[in-house]
Amino acid sequence: MNFETIVCPVCSSPDYKPERIVGDRFRVLQDRTYALVRCQTCRLIYLNPRPDESSITAFYDTQGYDPFGSAGSEPQTMSAKLYQKFRPLSIRRKAARVVDGLKPADKCLDVGCATGEFLVELKRRGFEAEGCEPSEKAAQFARDKYGLRVWTGGIEAVPAHAGPFKLITLWHVLEHVHRLRETLETAKQMLSPRGRIAVAVPNPVSFDAKAYGDTWVAWDTPRHLYHFEPPVMLDLLIRAGFDPRSLGAVAFDAFYHCILSEPRSPLGIMRGAYRGSLSYASGLLGGPGSSELYIGYKRSL
């Protein structure tokens, strides 16, 4: 298991200060804790030190970590069952927010497409949709069940001739990638002129992040390598060559984050649902959402 100490992956500043210490909810390395630090130049919160690319897989290949609930098995917990129940509505809402202005048959790429349901929704709306997914199990499920074109790996696995794309989406992907700037730069290269990127990430200044403190599920150390406050995310997209704007909260993430931040019990689910409703209302009223959605349009040279 190898860990690396890094400079800020956004601005390359070596100047950082401790932000908080958080454990691993799956205790892969037992009681080891992980340091989140804040860059004193651009204000990014990031994991430092962090598992290097050769070691990070061990933190995903663990019992209990299963973000692909539809990949061939029935959900076992109440929270997983609730997630599966509301997932189709969530996917439709997500698609509606990012395809405005696109034309039928425009090409779309979903990075980290998991088991492919978002791609299915894009195709239902008349778009040409393809994806890439690091998990071979999830990628193969998407191919077998839906007949989708999905490359195994990150965005670097997508061949250049597959583009250009009018829309590239990253739903809760950017916080996981080691090569942060390179991922966004590659996405920009694969977009058509004035194509757009859509990025959704957890919001560390949300109602639920403050309510749960160190037990907020979206810290998810050491799998989540970065945490983007809205000004930091907008700055990152500008640095990567996009004209960005915030679209506000990702609606149902508030319930997901709050329920999973609670103990696994009926009372925990009820308390999580209550806090989730408060966080959801905060996002609806223009306050910080549990997760935030950003659109960046490819900037002309």
N, C-alpha and C positions, 0 to 999 in steps of 0.2 A: 504494500500500500504506500504510494508516493504522494506527498503533498508539496505544493509549490507556493512560494510567496511572490506576489505580483505587485506591479504598480497599477494605478487606476487604468482599467481597460477602455475607458472613454477618452480621457485627456492625457494619460501617461504620467500624471503627477505621482511622485513617490510619497507625497505628504498626506497622511491619513491619521485619523484618531479612532479609538474604539467606540463602537455604537452600542452593541449588546452581545451577550453570550447566549447561545441557543443550543439545545440538545437535538439529537436525531430522534424523531418520533418512532422510528423503527429499530433504534438501538443496534445498528449494524456493527458498530465497534463498541458495543456495550454502553458505558456511561460517558464516552467521550463527548465533549462539547466543542462548539465551533464559534469562531469569532467573526462577527460582522463589523466592518469598519466603514467609516465615511470619508470619502475624498474631501480634502479641505479646499480643493480648487473648483471642481464641478458639482460636488455634493452627492455623487453616486454612493449608494450603500452597496458594499460587495463583500463576499466571503474571502477572508485572507488570514492564514493560508487556506488553500483549497485542494481537493484531490485533483491530480493531473488527469489528462484525458485517458491515460492507460488504466487509471484506478477507479474512475467514477462509475463504471458499469456495475461494480459490486454493490453500490448503493441503490441501484434500480432492481437488481436481481435478488430481491428479498421478499420473503413472505409478507403479504399485507399490502405491498405497493402494487396496485393494479389499476392504472388509469384507463384501461381498456375494458370496461365492464361488459361490453357487448361481444367480446372476442371468444364466444363459444361457451361461456359458463353463466349460470344463473347468479344474480347478485345474492349474497348471503346475509348482509347486514341491513338493518332498516334504512340507514343513511344511503347505502348503495341502491336499495330499491327505490327510494325517493329520487335519487339522481337519475336512474333509468326512466322513471315515470315522466320527469320534466325535461329530459334531454331533447326529445324531438322538438318541443316548443322552443327551447333555447337555441337550437340549431337554426330553426326558421327565422327567429329574431335576429340572430347574428348575420345570416345571409342578407336579410332585408336591409341591414344598416350599411353594408359595404359594397353593394352592387349598383347603387344609384348611379345612373348615367351610363352604365355599360350597355353594349349592344348584344343582341343574340349572336351566339357563336364566338364571342370574345373568349380568349384563352385565359384560364385562371390556374394558379398553382397554390396548393395548400401545403405549407411546410410543417412537418409534424402532424400529418393528417390522421394519425392513429388508425382506427378501423374503417375510416372512409365515409362516415355518415354526412359530414359537411360537404364532401365532394358530390355525394348523391343528391343533396339538396341543390347544389349549384347546377348540376346536370338537369335536374327537374325544371329549373328555371330557364333552361335553354343555352347554358354556357358550356364551353368545352373545358373540362376540369380534370386536372391531374394532381398527383401528390407525391410527397416523399416522407418517409417514416423510418427512424432508426431501429425500431423494434421489428425484426423479421416476422415474428408471430403476428403482430398487428397488421403489418403490410400484406402478408400472405392472406390473412382473413379478408382484407379489403379486396384483394384480387379475386379470391375464390367466391366470396358471397355476392359481390356487386359487379364483378368484371371490370374493375377500375385499373387504370395505369398508375402504378405506384412504384417508385424507386426506393430501394432499401438504403437508408442513410439520411444525412442532412441535406441541405440545399446544394452542397458541393457534389452530391450524387446525381443531380439532374443534369443531363447532357445539354450543352449549349444549343444544339439544334432543336431542342424541345420548345424553346421560346421563339419569339418574345411573348411575354405574358402581359395582359392588360391589368391583372390584379394578382398580387401575391399576398397571402394571408399567413400570419403567425399567431395562432391562438395559444397563448400560454406556452410559448416556445423559447422566446428570447432570453428568459431568465435561466434557461438550462444550458445554453451553448457556451463553450469555452472561447470560441473565436467570435467575439461579439461584433466588433467593427467589420471583420471580414464577412460575416453573415449578411449584414446590411449592405455592404458594398457589392457582394455577389447578387443580392436581390435587385439592387439598382441596375446592374448590368443586364439582368434578364428581363427587365421591364421594357415595354415599348415606350416610345416618346409620350410623356405625360401619363404613363401608367402609374398605378398607385400601389402602395403597400399598406396593409392593415395589420396593426400590432395590438394585441391585448396582453396586459401584464397585471399582476396584483399591485395594489396601491398601499404602500406602507404608511400612509397618513390617513387611511380610511377609518371610519367609525369602528369597524370590527378589529382592525389592527391595534387601535388604541385600547379597545375594551379587553382584548385577550393578552396584550403584552407579549411576553416571551413564549406563550403557548399558542399564539396565532398560527394556524396550520400553514399559512402561505409563506412563513419564513422557510419552512421545509428544508432546513440545512441537513446535509450539504448538497442536496440536489439542486436547489435554487441558488445560483451563484451571484445574482444581482437583485436589487430592489430599487425600482424607479419611481421617485416622486414625479408628479406631472411636469414640473419645469425641467427636470433632468432628462426625462424621456423626449420632450420636445427638442431640447438642446442636442441630444444624441442624433435624432433624425436630421436635424439641420446639418450637423457635422458630416453625416453620411450622404448628403446631397439631395435631401428631400425638402419640399415645402410642406410642413406638418400642421395639423390642427387636431385638437382633442374632440372626440365625439361623446365624451362623458362615460358614465358607468356602464359596465356589462351587467345587465340586470340580475340574473339568477345566481351570479357568483357569490353574492352576499350570503345567500342561504347555504350554499355549498361550503364556504369558508367557515361560517359560524357553526354549523352542525358538526363539521369535522374537527373544529377546535374544542369541542366539548367531550366529556367522557362518554363512552359508548353505553348509554342507558336510556330508557324512555324519558327520564327527567332531563338528561343532557340534550336529547333531540328536541324536546319542547323548549328548553331554554335557548338552544341554538336557533330554532325557528323564530323565536321572539326577537332575539338580537339580530337575526338576519333580516327580519321585517323592518327594524329600525335602520339598519345599514342600507337596505334597499330604498327606503323612503328618503334617506339622506342623498343618495344618488339621483333619485327622481327629482328632488327639489334643487338640484344644482350643486349639492355638496360633494365631497369626495366619495367616489364609489369604491366598493370593495376591490374591484378590478376596473381599470380604465382602458378605453379603446381609442387608438390613435390612427389617423390616416395620414400618409405622407405621399405627396405627388412628386414624381421624378422631376428634378430640376434640370432645365436645359443648360447646356454649357454656355 
